[in-house]
Amino acid sequence: MYNSEKFISRLKELMLEKGENTVTLAKKLNISNQAISLWLNNKREPKLSLVCNIANIFNVDLRYLVGIIDEYFLQ
């Protein structure tokens, strides 16, 4: 099940680890950086398609990103 708190925490962690900020990630997702800020502040939730794209950008398992599993990398 989707866990917004874990998604936010893991997205922040991945962005920091990979040197991404809201502007650079937004460009890769073709959305506004304000949209990402709203996610990070738990004001809105991203569409599933964007969550899938984020997992691909950071090369992590989608289930990890949304808090279903704790394994970080794709197998």
Secondary structure, 3 states (H helix, E strand, C coil): CCCHHHHHHHHHHHHHHHCCCHHHHHHHHCCCHHHHHHHHCCCCCCCHHHHHHHHHHHCECHHHHCCCCCCCECC
